[in-house]
Amino acid sequence: MKILIIEDEVQMLENMVKSLLADGFLVETAENYAQALDRIGVYEYDCILLDINLPDGNGLELLKYIKNKGLQDGVIVVSARDSLDDKLQGLDLGADDYLPKPFHMAELSARVKAILRRKKFDGHDEIKIGNTLINTSNRTLRIENKNVELNRKEYAVLLYLASNKDRLVTKNSLAEHVWGDNIDQADSFDFIYSQIKNLRKKLDAHGADIEIKAVYGIGYKMQNK
């Protein structure tokens, strides 16, 4: 799952990044309004952590932009401005949650996971497809009630494809969502092919009744066998 943190306070930003990386999220950052606007306009995120007080603009204007564009990114307003008016305005504009500073990083992680469960997985922390069970909280895969070991990238690929089951996922969107915007500098998609190949082997070896189908030249689709 891919998170964007929009925060200009350096120490707070570093702490948030460190905490969310430890929880297995892919994390990107923007330290001001202009950077945030560039990222939101180009990349897709599962959740955006949005500070209201930015050095070159108001975070609530970014929230308006997100909602006016019809983007489905979950948004948690994270701000030191803890007035009722700010909170109500943020929620009225379409924010999914409001977390006043200071806060414990454990609470931040819990709020992010709650948003993802609600927006991506119908309020659950498990995705069940036939005999295959993906737990989004402890980042595990079970097939026929047996644990299957995955590395971090294999799990990220699996989760992204599963959350888009029966929909064609382009190589570009998969790469960007799992590897971040550094993908722009990549010369090829060989690293994707390698992860897909390993993931297919593990699914087949454990008798999964789902498969990852390649659509030549475009991308991949997860579907039932």
Secondary structure, DSSP 8 states (H G I E B T S, - for coil): -EEEEE---HHHHHHHHHHHHHTT-EEEEESSHHHHHHHHHH---SEEEE-SEETTEEHHHHHHHHHHTT---EEEEEES---HHHHHHHHHTT-SEEEESS--HHHHHHHHHHHHHHHHSTT-SEEEETTEEEETTTTEEEETTEEE---HHHHHHHHHHHHTTTS-EEHHHHHHHHH-GGGGG-S-SHHHHHHHHHHHHHHHHTT-SEEEEEETTTEEEEEE-
